[in-house]
Every structure is written in C-alpha cells, then in structure tokens.
Amino acid sequence: VHLVESGGGRVQAGGSLRLSCAASGSIASINRTGWYRQAPGKQREWVATISSGGSTNYADSVKGRFTISRDNAKNTVFLQMNSLKPEDTDVYYCNGQTRGGFVLAWGQGTQVTVSS
C-alpha cells in the first residue's frame, strides 16, 4: 500500500483547506483510513477516521469543523477542514489500516499552516 497526501498550504484563521490521501497498491486490504496530525516535538494526534463502509469518527477538537469523506472510484480519502484555527497548524498524515487496526502504511505528510 502506498499513500500520498496533498492539499496542504497556508491559510488565515477561519479559512478552509481540503486535504487528499490517494492510495495505490494493495488497496483492497485497507479497511479504514485515518487522518492524523503532528507538530514538531509532539505526539502524533488522531484527527478522523473513515471505514470502507463510510462510517466516520472525529476527534473532539475537530468535530463540526472537519469532514472526512471518500471517493472509491479514485481510491482517495479527503479531509475538508473549515473554520481553521492557528492551533490546527501541523503536518497532516493519512494512514491505511486493516480491519484489526494494523497500520499498513503512512503517507509522507502535508503541512498545514493557519495564521492568526
């Protein structure tokens, strides 16, 4: 499994960005796709997850502002981020997981910077 994130950038507080996570390889083994974020020197933090069936879960810190979705035809998972805050500034990563939660792969990350 190979994952590539894109869509990061710099926005002002209150703005929006849409991140993409494109999968290739043995994608049939992916049961869930998750978005995580990490600031330098900090632990990687879970943001949202979507299952192959479309079920979604969100961290409390992003609930109501971020939306995770998928386009199965394009093997891509999206993270729509609205009402961005400076504390959302991080490198965002996606991963692919098996049904049992085993992580198959991580992407390389995409930087999101929100200025006040």
FENSULZI-V725063 format. One line per field, one symbol per residue. ss: DSSP state (H for helix, E for strand, C for the rest). psi: psi as a letter, one per 30 degrees, with the letter a starting at -180 (. if undefined). burial: I if it has 24 or more other ideal C-beta (glycine too) atoms within 12 Angstrom, else O. A space follows every 50 residues. Layout:
BEGIN
ss = ???
psi = ???
burial = ???
END
This chain:
BEGIN
ss = CEEEEECCEEEECCCCEEEEEEEECCHHHCCEEEEEEECCCCCCEEEEEE ECCCCEEECCCCCCCEEEEEEHHHCEEEEEECCCCHHHCEEEEEEEECCC CCEEEECCCEEEEEEC
psi = kkkkllflakllkfalljkkjkklbifffjekklkllklkglkkkkelkk lfffklkkkeffkfekkklljefghkkljkjlhkleffklkkkllklleg gkjellaflkkkkjk.
burial = IOIIIIIIOOIOOOOOIIIIIIIOOOIOOIIIIIIIIOOOOOOOOIIIII IOOOOIOOOOOIOOIIIIIIOOOOIIIIIIIOOIIOOIIIIIIIIIIOOO OOIIIIIOIIIIIIOO
END
